[in-house]
């Protein structure tokens, strides 16, 4: 439960659940005591169980199996791709309905998890929730044994109170913002080379990149080599993304693989135009020419042209930002996420027999995976004791 997009989406789901009817709990597969979202889960009164990050995978799996038998969840929802197979195994011999997740590009997720874990987690559980229609289509079209039986889609949601519409500053040098981990898949090198080209056209701008990761030193060197270090600022991780969005002119997102990227949705919620590569569901989220621009991943000239267009036309940034906020409000409400998630649980076989009564058992998520129960038992094993 650190600082990634899927952790934020899980916290949204838990917050929006009707707690008079559902009782979620969270299991951390690789949890740390200082994880960013633990205080929020404590405020929500969601029990949190840690399997200890240093443990061997099969040892943690046995602990998870014991925890499932103690908690007796009705749904065991793996919220990360690499824990999908763990959810499947932990549900064996119990009434729990296992549900998996794919929260990025399907092929990339399989490859990133390794040849064995990637294939197993792509196949099991048989029912998996994708946050991207593009990834779900890829899974359905794959001629491969290692694909889920049913690939449903629940796109990400937004907290509009946390990401309010911010008026765009009409004066000053344009400020471009990039948000995300400094990882190869995010392809920050594209943004840097595009900024070099824009500067050569005589256009001025400031670029900020919010996020940390292993590519930080290499990207700083690239900025020096390209001669753009004077206009580029690496901010590292920041929890105050809404403030950065309020201060920027528009957002650029240059990833090779995505699901339904939070950075794009949050920028739209704050009323910012977005230029993004056509990874994942970006072409469905951004209305090209209305709420931003969608560019092919390897078309450098197109990316440069779109950036130069928004640098030179502040009025277009404003109109696109207004349209982006309206589109976000229409399509990414949190209640939709809850409704569609519970509907998929039922599709996977969950019998919500008490959905019309005041209390129903709910979901176990291992983190992320999550579970809801009628009670929170006292566990004899101290290594699975709840963190409150």
N, C-alpha and C positions, 0 to 999 in steps of 0.2 A: 504493500500500500504506500508506495513512494510518491513519485511526482509525474507519472506518465498519464497519457490520455485515458487509457482503460481504467486506471484507478479512479480518475475523476468521474468517469461514467458510472462505475460501480457505486461510488458515493452518492451520485444523483439518484440512481435507482433505489438505493436503500432509504434515502431521505423521502422520496416520493411515494413509497409503498404505504398503503393503509395499515398502520401499525395496530389498529383495533382488530384487524382480521389476519394479518400475517406477521410472523415472528422470525425474522432473518437472523442468521449468525454467519460469521466470516471465519474461514480458515486460511491462515497465511502459510503458503508453501515455503516461501523464502523471506519471512518477515524479519524486520529489525526493530529494536526498541524505539528508534527515533523516526520511524516511518511517518511521512508527512500527514497521512490521512487518519492515523490512529486517534488523535484528539477529536476529530469530527465524528468518528464512529462511537467514541465514548459519549459525546453529547447526544447522539442518536440512541444511546442505550442499546447498541448492537453488541452482543458478545463476540469477542475475538479470540481465536485459538491459534497458537503458533506451533508449527511443526519443526522449528529450529532450522535455520539456513545451513548449518554446518553438517547436518545429518546426511547419511547416504540415502539415495533415492528410495531404495527398497525398504529401508528402515522407516522413512517418513511415510511411505505408502502403508505399512502395517499400522502406524499410529493413526493415519487417516481412516483406515478401515475400522479401527477400534472406536474412533470418535463418531463415525457414522452409526455404528451400532449403539452407541450410548445416546446420541442425540435423536436418532430415529427421524431424520428429515424425510419429507415427501418428495422433494426435488434436490438433487445434487448438481449444482450448476458450476462447471469449470469456467471461470471468466477469462482465463488466459489459454492460448492455444496449447502450450507445452504441457499443461496439466490436464488436458482432455482425457488422455488414457488413464491417468490416475483417478479421475472421477468415475470412469467406467469400471475400473477394477474395484474401487472402494464401494461401489453400489452392488457388486455381485453378492447374491445371497440375502439381499435386503429388499424391502418394498420401494426403496428410493428410485426415482426416475432420474437417470443421468442425462445431462444436457451439456454439450460442448460449446466452444466459442471459436470464431475466427475473426480477429479484429484488425486484419491487414490484408494485403494481397495473399490469396490462397497458396500459390506456388512459392512465393517468398517465405511465407510462414513455415511451410513444409521444409524447405531447404535450410532455413535459419535454425530449425530445431534439430537438424542432423538426420542421417539416413534412416535410423531406426525409430527414434522418438517422433520425428516428423511424419513418417508414414502411419505409425500407430495412432497418433493424435489426429490425423486427418481422417481416419476411418471410424474411430470410436471416441465418444458415444455416437450412436447411429443418427441422433438428432443433434444438429449444431446450429447455433445462432450466429449469423454473419452480420457485421455492421455495414456491409457494403454489398449492394446488388451486383456490382461487377465481379466481386470475388465469389459470390454465390453462383453466378452464371458460369464462371470458370470451373467451379467444382462440379456443377451438374453436367457440363460438357466434357469433362475429362474422361478419357478412355483408360480407366485405371481402377484397380481394386481398392486402392487406399483413398477413398472419398467417402463422405458421410452419406447415409441413406436419405436423409432429408436435410436440405440446406435452406433454412428460413432467414429472413432479413429483418433486423430491427436497427434502423439507423440511429446514430447518436442523438442525444438531446442537449438542451442548453438551459442554463440558469440565467434568465434574462435580468434578474435583479443583480446578479454578480457581474454581468456584462451588459451594462446599460448603453443606450444609444448616445454617443458623445459627438457634439457638434465639431465639425472639421475646422481647424484654424485656417483662416483665409490668407494669412500672410506668413512670411518666413520661408526659409529654404525647405523644399519637400523632404520629408523624413520617411524612409522606407523601413519596414519592420519585417524580419523573419523570425519565426518561432518554431523551436523543435530541438531535439537532441542533435549533437554534432556527430552523426553517424554516417557511414558511406551511403546508406540508402536514401538519406535526405538530400544528397547532391548539392551541398552548399557551393561547390565549385562552380556550378552553373550561374548562381547568383553573382558570384564574384567576377567571373569573366564578362557577364552582361553589364555589370556596373562599370567595368573598365571601358567597354564599348560606348556606353552612354556618356561617360566623361569625355571620351574622344570626340563626341558630337558637340561638346561645349555645354552640356547640361549639368547643372550642379544639383547635388543631393547629399543627404546624410543617410547612412545605412546602419541599422542596429540589428544584431542577431542575438536573440534571447534563448539560451539553452547551453548545456554543457555536454561533454562527451570526449571520447578519445581523439577526435580529429581537431581539437582546439589549436594545438601548436602548429599543425600542418596548414590549417586554414589561415592562421596569422602569418605564416611564411608566404603563403600564396598571395595574400593581400599586399605584402611588401613587394614581392616580385612583380605584381601587376601595377604597382604604383598607386594603389587606392587606399593604403593604410590610413591616410589622413582623413578620409571620410567614412571609415568603417569602425564600428565599435562592437566588440564582443562583450556582452553583458553577463554571461554565465547564467546559471539558473536564477530565475526570479519568480516569486509567488504572486507578484502584483502585475499579472499580464493585462488586466483591464486598464491600468494606468498607462502602460506602454501603448496600448491600442488607442487610447484617447489622445495620446501625443503624436501619433504617427499620421501620415497622409494616406498611405495604402500599404497593403501587405503582399509579399511575394513568397510563394511556396513552390519549391522546385524538386520535390521528391520523385524517386523512381518507382516506389511502391507505396500504396496507401490503402486504407479501408475507407472510412468516412472521417477525414482528419479534423480533429478538434480545433486546430489552429485556424482552419478556414472558417468553420462555423462560428467561432468566437469573434473573429474579425468581422464577419457579416453582422453578428448581433450588435457589435459596437458601431455599426454604420460605416464600415470601411470597405472600399473596393478591394478585390483580391485578384492577383495574377497567379495562376497555378498551373502546373503541368497536369496532363490528363490522366493522372494515376488514380486508380480506384474509382470512387463515386464522384470525383471532382466534376466531371462533365455534367452530372445530374444535379449537383449542388449549386454550381455557379452557372448563371444564365449568361452565356458569352455575349459580351457587348452591352449587357444590361446591369448585372451586378458585379461584373469583373471581366477578366479575360482567361480563357483556357487555351494553353499552348501545348503543342506536341513536345514530348520530352527532349528530343534531340534537335529541335529547330531553334538554334541559337539566335538567328536573325529575328524570328517571331517574338522571342522573349525580350530581346533588346527593344524591338519596336513598341511592344506593349508598355514596357517600363518608361520609355521615352514619351509615349503618348500621355500617360498619367502624370509624369513630372511636369509636362508643359501645359496641362489642362486641369486646373484646380476645380473648375465648375463640373467637369465630367466626374472627378473623384467624388464630389458632393452628391451628384445625382445617382451615381452607382451605389454610394453608401446608403442612401435613403432606400433605394430599391432592395439592397442586400438585407437591411434590417427587416423590411416588410416580408421578404421571402423567408428569413430565419424564423420570424414569429409564426408564420403560416405552417412551417414544415417541421420544426425541431422543438416543440414543446415537450417538457419532461413527462407529462401525463401520458403522452402517446407512447413513450418508451415503456412505461409500466404496463399499459394496456396490451401492447404488442408482445412484451416479454411473457406476461401471464398467459396470453392466448397461445403462444408457442409451447409453453409448458403443457397446456392441455392437449395440444396437438401431439406432443410426445407421449401422452398417456396419463398425465396427471389428472386425477379425479378430485376436483375442487368441490368436494361434497358439501362443505359447510360455507360456501361462498356467500350464501344469503344469511348466515348467522354472524354473531358478533365477533367470534374468534375462529380463525382457521390456522392450521399448521402451514408452514411456509417453505423456506429454501435454505440450503447450506451452500455457501460459495467459498471455494479455495482460491486464494488470492494471488490472485484472487481465484478461489472457488467459494459460493454462499449457500446457507440452509435455514429453514424455518421450522420451529418445533413447538409443541405444546408446553414444553418446559425446558429449563436449562439445567441439566443434571450436574451433580458434583462428581467430577472425574477422579478416579483413584490415582491416575498417572499424572505426576506433577509436570511432565513435559508437554502435556496437552491442557494445562490449566489456562482458564480464560484471562486475557489481558483486558482490564476495564479502565 
